[in-house]
Amino acid sequence: MANSVVERQLQAYNDKNIDLFMGCYSEDVKIYDFPDTLTMEGQEAMRSRYQKLFETYPDMLATVDKRIIHGKYVIDHEQISGRLADGAILEAVAMYEVKDDIIIKVWFLRN
């Protein structure tokens, strides 16, 4: 089920466990700004970016307010704390495409 790998990556993200986090993504994962702007491709680029993020913001925590599961797609509305100096909460919407229990694409919706 698509939901299980997305939940595992969320837990690994919150634990700052880069190996478990990356284990949820395909080798050729593609990350987009919605709808079609490719911002990152492949595990090497993703690992580098998220390792830096985990090191820079050790108190960062994402919680899911709403989750929609539709076949191979999972859409999360998230609240992210621990990234802004003033303590403000960031909002994020991520849509994951899952194939064979691995995330192959992610789209981020930005304001």
QUIQUI-V164788 format. One record per pair of residues at least 4 apart in sequence whose ideal C-beta (glycine too) atoms are under 8 Angstrom apart, sorted by sequence separation. I is the first residue (numbers start at 1). GAP is how many residues later the second one is. If there is no record, write none. Layout:
I;GAP + I;GAP
This chain:
2;4 + 3;4 + 4;4 + 5;4 + 6;4 + 7;4 + 8;4 + 9;4 + 10;4 + 11;4 + 17;4 + 18;4 + 19;4 + 20;4 + 21;4 + 25;4 + 32;4 + 33;4 + 41;4 + 42;4 + 43;4 + 44;4 + 45;4 + 46;4 + 47;4 + 48;4 + 49;4 + 50;4 + 51;4 + 52;4 + 53;4 + 54;4 + 69;4 + 70;4 + 84;4 + 98;4 + 12;5 + 15;5 + 32;5 + 40;5 + 68;5 + 69;5 + 70;5 + 84;5 + 98;5 + 99;5 + 12;6 + 32;6 + 33;6 + 40;6 + 54;6 + 68;6 + 81;6 + 84;6 + 97;6 + 98;6 + 31;7 + 32;7 + 53;7 + 67;7 + 68;7 + 83;7 + 96;7 + 97;7 + 12;8 + 13;8 + 30;8 + 31;8 + 67;8 + 81;8 + 97;8 + 11;9 + 12;9 + 31;9 + 40;9 + 67;9 + 80;9 + 81;9 + 96;9 + 97;9 + 30;10 + 31;10 + 66;10 + 67;10 + 79;10 + 80;10 + 96;10 + 12;11 + 29;11 + 30;11 + 66;11 + 79;11 + 80;11 + 95;11 + 8;12 + 9;12 + 12;12 + 29;12 + 64;12 + 65;12 + 79;12 + 80;12 + 94;12 + 95;12 + 28;13 + 29;13 + 64;13 + 65;13 + 78;13 + 94;13 + 28;14 + 29;14 + 64;14 + 65;14 + 77;14 + 78;14 + 94;14 + 95;14 + 9;15 + 27;15 + 28;15 + 31;15 + 63;15 + 77;15 + 78;15 + 93;15 + 94;15 + 8;16 + 9;16 + 27;16 + 62;16 + 63;16 + 76;16 + 77;16 + 78;16 + 92;16 + 93;16 + 26;17 + 29;17 + 62;17 + 76;17 + 92;17 + 6;18 + 25;18 + 62;18 + 63;18 + 75;18 + 76;18 + 5;19 + 61;19 + 75;19 + 76;19 + 60;20 + 61;20 + 75;20 + 76;20 + 22;21 + 25;21 + 60;21 + 61;21 + 74;21 + 75;21 + 59;22 + 60;22 + 73;22 + 74;22 + 59;23 + 60;23 + 73;23 + 22;24 + 58;24 + 73;24 + 74;24 + 22;25 + 57;25 + 72;25 + 73;25 + 57;26 + 72;26 + 72;27 + 22;28 + 18;29 + 21;29 + 62;30 + 18;32 + 18;33 + 18;36 + 13;37 + 16;38 + 16;42 + 16;44 + 14;46 + 14;47 + 14;48 + 13;49 + 10;52 + 10;54 + 6;61 + 34;61 + 3;64 + 3;66 + 10;66 + 2;67 + 1;68 + 6;68 + 2;69 + 39;69 + 2;70 + 6;70 + 2;71 + 3;71 + 2;72 + 35;72 + 26;73 + 32;73 + 34;73 + 29;74 + 30;74 + 31;74 + 32;74 + 33;74 + 34;74 + 29;75 + 30;75 + 31;75 + 32;75 + 33;75 + 34;75 + 26;76 + 28;76 + 29;76 + 30;76 + 32;76 + 34;76 + 25;77 + 26;77 + 29;77 + 31;77 + 33;77 + 24;78 + 25;78 + 26;78 + 24;79 + 25;79 + 6;90 + 6;92 + 5;93 + 2;94 + 9;94 + 2;96 + 5;96 + 4;97 + 5;97 + 6;97 + 5;98
